[in-house]
Amino acid sequence: MKNKIYIILASILFALSACEDVVEVKLSDEDVDLYAVEAKITTENNPYVFVYKTQVVSSDQSYEGLSNAVVTISDNSVPSNTIQLFESTETTGLYMPAENETYFGETGKEYTVSISTDGTTITGSDLLSQVEPIDSIQVHSSLRGDHRFLGVFTFGNETPGLGNYYKWDIYINDELLNEAEYLMVVNDELVDGNYVNGFEIFTDFHDPNEESERLLNLGDTVQVKQTSISEFAYYYYYQMLNQSMSGGMFSVPPANIESNFTASDGSTVLGLFTAHDVSTSNIVLIDETIESQLKD
């Protein structure tokens, strides 16, 4: 793994193949032994917090989590609703609610993660905004140049008032498309308050002569989760995408993306804490009717 570090943003981090967004962010060999945190809370799942230290980017070893931290999540209610997370017995550095305990996010509340480790306290906050329910999705052909590819399109209202930010998670056969190139985030600047009548959030680009490169195939199922993200998370994701797609010989050396975590000792902390409202779409089966559109 040269000249890049993988930042994992997951609904459930330890469900490796099914619930991960993988975004490649370039770092220098100077960014060693920094605290890094990946954390998420949603309205449909228990939260998780993963704490680790960065390594030399040329290392091929996995990032080992930090044990024995005291980790809590609290909201801005008065009095605050707080939960302590406990380290997984299977994944070092991964902290979750105790078994049989639930702590789902609520819209309109700000959540704060607090991590105490090695005499340092790390904190990060994010606002959980309401997401407009997704009406439906469709899968149909999308003409690009001289070729047709299958695309995924969303339909639904956009909440009136500027300042809404969205992220879409796309599942094919219940598996999340998790590579950086499939990360889709937008703001409402151009569609504020309007009905979104078929916004293309994914196109199955591939070499038309290489059918094996297709991601959407006959018999597959497609489902989408439309999620709210904060303004901070939107710009964080946007910078991550820019860095993942740069790398030419004349590129400017990448800088660390500002995190929403801070440390009590003033040290740099990498990573992101996100809070999401979630709306889940219908399931589309790619049948012969959809497949035949590629032949028109």
C-alpha positions as CSV (number, residue, x, y, z in Angstrom):
1,M,0.0,0.0,0.0
2,K,2.2,2.9,-1.3
3,N,1.5,6.6,-0.9
4,K,-2.0,6.1,0.3
5,I,-4.0,5.3,3.4
6,Y,-7.4,3.8,3.4
7,I,-10.0,5.7,5.5
8,I,-12.9,3.3,6.2
9,L,-16.3,4.8,6.8
10,A,-18.7,2.0,7.7
11,S,-22.2,1.4,9.0
12,I,-20.8,-1.6,10.9
13,L,-17.0,-1.6,10.6
14,F,-16.4,-5.2,11.3
15,A,-18.8,-6.5,8.6
16,L,-16.0,-6.1,6.2
17,S,-17.4,-7.0,2.8
18,A,-20.9,-5.6,3.2
19,C,-20.8,-2.3,5.0
20,E,-17.8,-0.2,4.0
21,D,-17.0,2.9,2.0
22,V,-13.4,2.9,1.1
23,V,-11.9,6.3,0.2
24,E,-8.2,6.6,-0.7
25,V,-6.5,9.6,0.9
26,K,-2.9,10.3,0.1
27,L,-0.6,11.1,3.1
28,S,3.1,11.6,3.5
29,D,5.5,9.5,5.5
30,E,5.6,12.4,8.0
31,D,2.0,11.6,9.0
32,V,3.0,8.8,11.4
33,D,1.7,7.9,14.9
34,L,-1.2,10.3,14.7
35,Y,-4.5,9.6,16.3
36,A,-7.2,8.6,13.8
37,V,-10.9,8.1,14.5
38,E,-13.7,6.8,12.3
39,A,-17.1,7.1,13.9
40,K,-20.8,7.1,12.8
41,I,-24.3,7.3,14.3
42,T,-27.5,6.9,12.3
43,T,-31.2,6.7,12.8
44,E,-31.3,3.0,11.9
45,N,-28.2,1.4,13.5
46,N,-26.2,1.5,16.6
47,P,-23.1,3.7,16.6
48,Y,-19.5,2.6,16.3
49,V,-16.2,4.3,17.0
50,F,-12.9,3.0,15.7
51,V,-9.7,4.5,17.2
52,Y,-6.2,3.8,15.9
53,K,-2.7,5.3,15.2
54,T,-1.5,6.0,11.7
55,Q,1.6,4.2,10.2
56,V,4.1,4.9,7.6
57,V,2.2,4.9,4.3
58,S,4.6,2.4,2.7
59,S,3.8,-0.2,5.4
60,D,1.7,-3.1,4.3
61,Q,0.4,-3.8,7.8
62,S,-3.2,-3.2,8.8
63,Y,-3.9,-0.3,11.1
64,E,-4.0,-1.6,14.6
65,G,-6.7,-0.2,16.9
66,L,-6.1,1.3,20.3
67,S,-7.4,-0.7,23.3
68,N,-8.5,0.4,26.7
69,A,-10.0,3.7,25.7
70,V,-13.0,5.2,27.5
71,V,-15.5,6.1,24.8
72,T,-18.8,7.8,25.1
73,I,-21.4,9.4,22.8
74,S,-23.8,12.0,24.0
75,D,-26.4,14.3,22.6
76,N,-27.2,18.0,23.3
77,S,-30.4,17.3,25.2
78,V,-30.8,18.8,28.7
79,P,-29.9,16.6,30.5
80,S,-27.7,14.9,28.0
81,N,-28.4,11.4,26.8
82,T,-25.1,9.6,27.1
83,I,-24.0,6.0,26.3
84,Q,-20.6,4.4,27.0
85,L,-19.2,2.2,24.2
86,F,-17.2,-1.0,24.8
87,E,-14.4,-2.5,22.9
88,S,-15.2,-5.4,20.6
89,T,-13.8,-8.8,21.5
90,E,-13.2,-9.4,17.8
91,T,-11.7,-6.1,16.5
92,T,-9.1,-4.2,18.5
93,G,-10.0,-0.5,18.8
94,L,-13.6,-0.9,17.7
95,Y,-16.1,0.4,20.3
96,M,-19.8,-0.3,20.3
97,P,-22.8,-0.3,22.7
98,A,-23.0,-3.2,25.0
99,E,-24.9,-6.3,23.8
100,N,-28.7,-5.8,23.9
101,E,-28.3,-2.0,24.3
102,T,-29.4,0.4,21.6
103,Y,-28.6,4.1,20.9
104,F,-30.0,5.2,17.6
105,G,-29.6,8.8,16.5
106,E,-32.5,11.3,16.4
107,T,-32.9,14.1,13.9
108,G,-32.2,17.6,15.0
109,K,-29.7,16.6,17.7
110,E,-26.0,17.2,17.8
111,Y,-23.9,14.3,18.9
112,T,-20.5,14.3,20.5
113,V,-18.0,11.5,20.7
114,S,-15.5,11.6,23.6
115,I,-12.4,9.3,23.6
116,S,-10.0,9.2,26.6
117,T,-6.8,7.3,25.8
118,D,-3.2,7.5,27.2
119,G,-4.0,10.7,29.1
120,T,-5.5,12.5,26.0
121,T,-9.1,13.3,25.4
122,I,-10.3,13.4,21.8
123,T,-13.7,14.9,21.0
124,G,-15.7,15.4,17.8
125,S,-19.3,16.5,17.1
126,D,-21.7,16.4,14.2
127,L,-25.3,17.5,13.7
128,L,-27.9,14.8,12.6
129,S,-30.2,16.5,10.1
130,Q,-33.4,15.1,8.8
131,V,-33.4,13.6,5.3
132,E,-36.3,13.8,2.9
133,P,-37.8,10.3,2.3
134,I,-36.7,8.8,-1.0
135,D,-39.8,8.1,-3.1
136,S,-38.2,5.5,-5.3
137,I,-35.3,4.4,-7.5
138,Q,-35.2,3.2,-11.1
139,V,-32.6,1.3,-13.0
140,H,-32.5,2.0,-16.8
141,S,-30.2,2.7,-19.6
142,S,-28.1,5.8,-19.8
143,L,-26.6,6.9,-23.1
144,R,-23.0,8.1,-22.8
145,G,-21.4,8.8,-26.1
146,D,-22.0,5.9,-28.5
147,H,-22.8,3.3,-25.8
148,R,-25.5,2.6,-23.3
149,F,-24.9,1.6,-19.7
150,L,-27.2,0.9,-16.8
151,G,-27.7,3.7,-14.4
152,V,-29.4,4.1,-11.0
153,F,-31.8,7.1,-10.7
154,T,-33.5,8.5,-7.6
155,F,-36.8,10.3,-7.3
156,G,-38.2,12.4,-4.4
157,N,-38.8,15.8,-2.9
158,E,-36.0,18.1,-1.8
159,T,-36.5,19.9,1.4
160,P,-37.2,23.7,0.9
161,G,-34.4,25.9,2.2
162,L,-30.8,25.9,1.2
163,G,-28.3,24.0,3.3
164,N,-29.2,20.4,2.9
165,Y,-26.5,17.8,2.0
166,Y,-27.0,14.3,0.8
167,K,-25.0,11.0,0.5
168,W,-26.3,7.9,-1.3
169,D,-25.2,4.4,-0.5
170,I,-25.8,2.0,-3.3
171,Y,-26.3,-1.8,-2.7
172,I,-26.0,-4.4,-5.3
173,N,-27.2,-7.8,-4.1
174,D,-27.1,-6.4,-0.6
175,E,-23.4,-5.4,-0.9
176,L,-22.4,-1.8,-0.6
177,L,-20.5,-0.3,-3.5
178,N,-17.6,0.9,-1.4
179,E,-14.8,2.2,-3.6
180,A,-14.0,5.9,-3.7
181,E,-15.2,6.3,-7.2
182,Y,-18.7,5.4,-6.2
183,L,-19.0,7.9,-3.3
184,M,-21.8,10.3,-4.2
185,V,-22.4,13.5,-2.2
186,V,-24.3,16.6,-3.3
187,N,-25.8,19.8,-1.9
188,D,-29.2,21.3,-2.7
189,E,-27.9,24.5,-4.4
190,L,-29.4,23.7,-7.8
191,V,-32.6,21.8,-6.7
192,D,-33.7,23.6,-3.5
193,G,-37.3,22.7,-2.7
194,N,-38.0,21.0,-6.1
195,Y,-39.0,17.5,-6.9
196,V,-36.0,15.5,-8.1
197,N,-37.3,13.6,-11.1
198,G,-34.6,11.0,-11.8
199,F,-31.2,12.1,-10.6
200,E,-28.5,9.7,-11.8
201,I,-26.4,8.7,-8.8
202,F,-24.5,5.8,-10.4
203,T,-23.6,4.8,-14.0
204,D,-22.1,1.3,-14.6
205,F,-19.3,2.5,-16.9
206,H,-17.2,-0.3,-18.3
207,D,-15.4,-1.3,-21.5
208,P,-18.3,-2.4,-23.8
209,N,-16.1,-5.2,-25.0
210,E,-15.5,-6.5,-21.5
211,E,-18.8,-7.7,-20.1
212,S,-16.9,-9.1,-17.1
213,E,-16.4,-5.5,-15.9
214,R,-20.1,-4.8,-15.5
215,L,-21.3,-4.3,-11.9
216,L,-25.0,-4.3,-12.8
217,N,-26.1,-7.6,-14.4
218,L,-29.2,-9.5,-15.3
219,G,-30.7,-10.9,-12.1
220,D,-29.0,-8.5,-9.7
221,T,-31.0,-6.5,-7.2
222,V,-30.3,-2.8,-6.5
223,Q,-31.3,-0.7,-3.4
224,V,-30.3,2.8,-2.3
225,K,-30.0,4.4,1.1
226,Q,-30.5,8.2,1.0
227,T,-28.8,9.8,4.0
228,S,-28.4,13.3,5.4
229,I,-24.9,14.6,6.1
230,S,-23.7,17.8,7.7
231,E,-22.1,20.6,5.8
232,F,-18.7,19.7,7.4
233,A,-19.1,16.1,6.3
234,Y,-20.0,17.2,2.8
235,Y,-16.8,19.2,2.3
236,Y,-14.7,16.5,4.0
237,Y,-16.0,13.9,1.6
238,Y,-15.6,16.3,-1.3
239,Q,-11.9,16.8,-0.4
240,M,-11.4,13.1,0.0
241,L,-12.7,12.5,-3.5
242,N,-10.5,15.2,-5.0
243,Q,-7.4,13.7,-3.3
244,S,-8.4,10.1,-4.4
245,M,-8.6,11.2,-8.0
246,S,-5.4,13.3,-8.1
247,G,-1.9,12.0,-8.4
248,G,-0.4,13.2,-11.7
249,M,3.2,14.1,-11.9
250,F,2.4,17.8,-11.6
251,S,-0.1,17.4,-8.8
252,V,0.2,19.5,-5.7
253,P,1.3,17.4,-2.7
254,P,-1.9,16.6,-0.7
255,A,-2.4,18.1,2.8
256,N,-4.3,16.4,5.6
257,I,-8.0,17.1,5.5
258,E,-9.2,19.0,8.5
259,S,-11.0,16.6,10.9
260,N,-13.9,17.4,13.2
261,F,-12.0,15.8,16.0
262,T,-9.7,17.7,18.4
263,A,-7.3,16.5,21.0
264,S,-6.8,17.9,24.5
265,D,-3.0,18.0,24.1
266,G,-3.3,19.9,20.8
267,S,-2.0,17.0,18.7
268,T,-3.4,16.4,15.2
269,V,-6.3,14.0,14.9
270,L,-7.3,12.5,11.5
271,G,-10.7,11.1,10.6
272,L,-14.4,12.0,10.7
273,F,-17.5,11.6,12.9
274,T,-20.7,11.5,10.9
275,A,-24.4,11.6,11.9
276,H,-27.0,10.4,9.4
277,D,-30.7,10.2,9.0
278,V,-31.5,7.3,6.6
279,S,-34.3,6.7,4.1
280,T,-34.2,3.3,2.3
281,S,-35.5,2.9,-1.3
282,N,-37.5,0.1,-3.0
283,I,-35.6,-2.8,-4.4
284,V,-35.2,-3.1,-8.2
285,L,-34.6,-6.4,-9.9
286,I,-32.7,-6.1,-13.1
287,D,-34.9,-8.2,-15.4
288,E,-35.0,-8.8,-19.1
289,T,-37.0,-5.6,-19.6
290,I,-34.2,-3.5,-18.1
291,E,-31.4,-5.6,-19.7
292,S,-32.9,-5.2,-23.1
293,Q,-32.6,-1.4,-23.0
294,L,-28.8,-1.9,-23.5
295,K,-29.6,-3.3,-27.0
296,D,-31.8,-0.5,-28.3
